[in-house]
């Protein structure tokens, strides 16, 4: 019976230590955001770069993309038969 009590004491103390550690971690993380915001003017983040629009297909640059797509579909359907 003494071993069972020692195991129970070890279980409760271990879980208590883990709970205290996680609570401390959450507290530190919440307060570190306030500290970082206070000193953010020293090293501000870069502005995000704007993405350049890319054409969907190389054929769209040629101007007659509809004709080229129709030819590609016709060739694919002819080979499938």
N, CA, C and O of each residue as an XYZ file, in Angstrom:
324
protein
N       0.820     -1.192      0.000
C       0.000      0.000      0.000
C       0.866      1.258      0.000
O       0.465      2.286     -0.545
N       2.030      1.184      0.598
C       2.920      2.337      0.658
C       3.443      2.691     -0.731
O       3.635      3.865     -1.045
N       3.674      1.671     -1.563
C       4.175      1.933     -2.921
C       3.092      2.635     -3.739
O       3.394      3.509     -4.552
N       1.831      2.254     -3.524
C       0.734      2.894     -4.235
C       0.625      4.364     -3.847
O       0.388      5.213     -4.706
N       0.793      4.667     -2.587
C       0.751      6.068     -2.126
C       1.922      6.864     -2.682
O       1.757      8.021     -3.070
N       3.113      6.252     -2.725
C       4.267      6.940     -3.302
C       4.039      7.223     -4.789
O       4.403      8.289     -5.286
N       3.442      6.272     -5.489
C       3.130      6.473     -6.906
C       2.124      7.576     -7.098
O       2.254      8.377     -8.024
N       1.107      7.637     -6.232
C       0.103      8.683     -6.321
C       0.705     10.057     -6.035
O       0.374     11.033     -6.710
N       1.586     10.137     -5.039
C       2.260     11.403     -4.729
C       3.135     11.835     -5.905
O       3.157     13.015     -6.257
N       3.845     10.903     -6.506
C       4.685     11.206     -7.658
C       3.839     11.663     -8.838
O       4.225     12.586     -9.554
N       2.698     11.032     -9.048
C       1.795     11.404    -10.137
C       1.284     12.819     -9.957
O       1.329     13.626    -10.886
N       0.796     13.122     -8.760
C       0.227     14.447     -8.502
C       1.310     15.523     -8.575
O       1.086     16.585     -9.157
N       2.469     15.264     -7.998
C       3.530     16.282     -8.037
C       4.043     16.478     -9.466
O       4.336     17.609     -9.855
N       4.157     15.424    -10.241
C       4.609     15.553    -11.626
C       3.628     16.321    -12.477
O       4.019     17.191    -13.255
N       2.350     16.005    -12.334
C       1.339     16.729    -13.106
C       1.241     18.184    -12.650
O       0.979     19.070    -13.463
N       1.447     18.433    -11.379
C       1.436     19.818    -10.880
C       2.579     20.623    -11.453
O       2.401     21.779    -11.836
N       3.759     20.013    -11.515
C       4.918     20.714    -12.075
C       4.690     21.009    -13.552
O       5.013     22.101    -14.020
N       4.139     20.053    -14.289
C       3.866     20.272    -15.716
C       2.829     21.378    -15.877
O       2.984     22.242    -16.739
N       1.786     21.368    -15.073
C       0.762     22.411    -15.150
C       1.358     23.784    -14.851
O       1.064     24.748    -15.558
N       2.185     23.887    -13.820
C       2.813     25.168    -13.507
C       3.739     25.634    -14.629
O       3.770     26.820    -14.955
N       4.491     24.709    -15.217
C       5.389     25.063    -16.307
C       4.604     25.569    -17.522
O       4.974     26.576    -18.126
N       3.525     24.871    -17.879
C       2.732     25.315    -19.024
C       2.032     26.644    -18.750
O       1.915     27.478    -19.648
N       1.571     26.846    -17.527
C       0.965     28.136    -17.173
C       1.989     29.253    -17.274
O       1.684     30.329    -17.789
N       3.195     29.010    -16.791
C       4.262     29.996    -16.893
C       4.609     30.269    -18.352
O       4.863     31.416    -18.718
N       4.623     29.246    -19.180
C       4.928     29.402    -20.599
C       3.875     30.268    -21.288
O       4.221     31.144    -22.081
N       2.600     30.033    -20.998
C       1.527     30.841    -21.588
C       1.646     32.285    -21.128
O       1.476     33.199    -21.934
N       1.929     32.508    -19.867
C       2.061     33.864    -19.329
C       3.218     34.597    -19.997
O       3.084     35.760    -20.378
N       4.352     33.919    -20.138
C       5.528     34.544    -20.766
C       5.242     34.870    -22.232
O       5.629     35.936    -22.708
N       4.575     33.976    -22.949
C       4.277     34.214    -24.357
C       3.327     35.398    -24.522
O       3.506     36.211    -25.428
N       2.326     35.502    -23.663
C       1.388     36.629    -23.753
C       2.079     37.951    -23.456
O       1.801     38.953    -24.115
N       2.955     37.969    -22.495
C       3.624     39.214    -22.149
C       4.774     39.538    -23.099
O       5.150     40.702    -23.234
N       5.329     38.539    -23.748
C       6.416     38.831    -24.693
C       5.888     39.548    -25.932
O       6.626     40.315    -26.549
N       4.632     39.319    -26.311
C       4.078     40.050    -27.448
C       3.968     41.531    -27.137
O       4.181     42.367    -28.016
N       3.639     41.864    -25.900
C       3.567     43.270    -25.517
C       4.956     43.903    -25.511
O       5.114     45.061    -25.895
N       5.949     43.153    -25.079
C       7.313     43.678    -25.053
C       7.840     43.871    -26.466
O       8.487     44.875    -26.760
N       7.562     42.905    -27.345
C       8.022     43.015    -28.723
C       7.350     44.199    -29.415
O       8.008     44.930    -30.155
N       6.060     44.399    -29.189
C       5.367     45.528    -29.799
C       5.924     46.854    -29.301
O       5.951     47.835    -30.045
N       6.361     46.890    -28.070
C       6.903     48.130    -27.510
C       8.218     48.515    -28.168
O       8.491     49.702    -28.348
N       9.050     47.521    -28.534
C      10.351     47.801    -29.127
C      10.402     47.499    -30.625
O      11.488     47.342    -31.182
N       9.260     47.417    -31.274
C       9.205     47.070    -32.691
C       9.753     48.183    -33.577
O      10.135     47.915    -34.716
N       9.803     49.406    -33.099
C      10.291     50.509    -33.918
C      11.795     50.391    -34.195
O      12.295     51.005    -35.138
N      12.513     49.619    -33.395
C      13.956     49.472    -33.592
C      14.247     48.683    -34.862
O      15.056     49.111    -35.686
N      13.603     47.549    -35.024
C      13.769     46.708    -36.215
C      12.399     46.399    -36.808
O      11.861     45.317    -36.576
N      11.824     47.333    -37.573
C      10.488     47.069    -38.130
C      10.545     45.995    -39.212
O      11.587     45.765    -39.826
N       9.418     45.350    -39.429
C       9.329     44.331    -40.467
C       9.342     44.990    -41.841
O       8.870     46.116    -42.002
N       9.883     44.284    -42.825
C       9.862     44.773    -44.192
C       8.439     44.686    -44.738
O       7.641     43.842    -44.331
N       8.150     45.593    -45.675
C       6.843     45.535    -46.313
C       6.810     44.338    -47.248
O       7.800     44.054    -47.921
N       5.700     43.640    -47.299
C       5.640     42.476    -48.196
C       5.708     42.913    -49.650
O       5.149     43.940    -50.034
N       6.397     42.123    -50.444
C       6.529     42.428    -51.862
C       5.237     42.086    -52.581
O       4.540     41.132    -52.233
N       4.938     42.880    -53.582
C       3.742     42.617    -54.370
C       4.062     41.541    -55.392
O       5.119     41.552    -56.021
N       3.130     40.613    -55.543
C       3.333     39.535    -56.492
C       3.039     40.034    -57.899
O       2.073     40.761    -58.133
N       3.893     39.627    -58.824
C       3.676     39.979    -60.214
C       2.687     38.987    -60.802
O       2.806     37.784    -60.573
N       1.706     39.479    -61.562
C       0.762     38.545    -62.166
C       1.434     37.736    -63.266
O       2.125     38.280    -64.127
N       1.217     36.424    -63.218
C       1.788     35.543    -64.234
C       0.679     35.088    -65.167
O      -0.440     34.834    -64.719
N       0.967     34.984    -66.438
C      -0.062     34.471    -67.346
C      -0.323     32.993    -67.078
O       0.578     32.247    -66.694
N      -1.562     32.589    -67.285
C      -1.943     31.208    -66.999
C      -1.284     30.248    -67.980
O      -0.810     29.185    -67.578
N      -1.249     30.600    -69.232
C      -0.647     29.759    -70.252
C       0.280     30.605    -71.121
O       0.118     31.822    -71.213
N       1.226     29.970    -71.740
C       2.111     30.688    -72.661
C       1.339     31.144    -73.889
O       1.711     32.127    -74.530
N       0.263     30.434    -74.219
C      -0.518     30.780    -75.405
C      -1.299     32.072    -75.213
O      -1.665     32.705    -76.203
N      -1.565     32.481    -73.996
C      -2.336     33.700    -73.785
C      -1.554     34.930    -74.195
O      -2.151     35.966    -74.486
N      -0.250     34.844    -74.225
C       0.553     35.981    -74.656
C       0.530     36.154    -76.175
O       0.786     37.249    -76.676
N       0.225     35.082    -76.907
C       0.248     35.137    -78.363
C      -0.946     35.891    -78.912
O      -0.855     36.448    -80.006
N      -2.046     35.932    -78.208
C      -3.197     36.684    -78.675
C      -4.274     35.795    -79.264
O      -5.452     36.142    -79.182
N      -3.924     34.666    -79.854
C      -4.910     33.760    -80.446
C      -5.008     32.489    -79.619
O      -4.935     31.383    -80.155
N      -5.172     32.648    -78.325
C      -5.155     31.498    -77.433
C      -6.352     30.590    -77.660
O      -6.245     29.376    -77.483
N      -7.487     31.153    -78.048
C      -8.666     30.339    -78.277
C      -8.464     29.361    -79.419
O      -8.894     28.210    -79.349
N      -7.807     29.826    -80.468
C      -7.546     28.950    -81.614
C      -6.565     27.846    -81.241
O      -6.752     26.692    -81.626
N      -5.532     28.191    -80.501
C      -4.528     27.193    -80.121
C      -5.120     26.149    -79.174
O      -4.788     24.967    -79.265
N      -5.981     26.578    -78.283
C      -6.618     25.634    -77.368
C      -7.530     24.689    -78.148
O      -7.559     23.488    -77.879
N      -8.274     25.232    -79.115
C      -9.157     24.400    -79.921
C      -8.361     23.366    -80.716
O      -8.783     22.215    -80.827
N      -7.223     23.763    -81.265
C      -6.366     22.830    -82.011
C      -5.830     21.762    -81.071
O      -5.801     20.588    -81.439
N      -5.409     22.132    -79.876
C      -4.884     21.167    -78.918
C      -5.954     20.156    -78.515
O      -5.653     18.972    -78.365
N      -7.189     20.599    -78.340
C      -8.274     19.693    -77.983
C      -8.576     18.750    -79.142
O      -8.816     17.561    -78.934
N      -8.565     19.279    -80.359
C      -8.836     18.443    -81.528
C      -7.759     17.374    -81.700
O      -8.074     16.225    -82.011
N      -6.497     17.740    -81.502
C      -5.411     16.774    -81.619
C      -5.525     15.696    -80.534
O      -5.316     14.515    -80.809
N      -5.852     16.097    -79.315
C      -5.969     15.145    -78.216
C      -7.122     14.191    -78.451
O      -7.001     12.997    -78.177
N      -8.238     14.694    -78.953
C      -9.379     13.812    -79.190
C      -9.131     12.895    -80.388
O      -9.639     11.774    -80.412
N      -8.358     13.348    -81.388
C      -8.043     12.505    -82.547
C      -7.103     11.378    -82.140
O      -7.228     10.262    -82.645
N      -6.169     11.647    -81.240
C      -5.235     10.611    -80.790
C      -5.904      9.612    -79.857
O      -5.476      8.462    -79.764
N      -6.963     10.054    -79.158
C      -7.643      9.183    -78.220
C      -8.465      8.110    -78.943
O      -8.754      7.063    -78.364
N      -8.837      8.355    -80.183
C      -9.670      7.387    -80.937
C      -8.874      6.313    -81.522
O      -9.421      5.428    -82.180
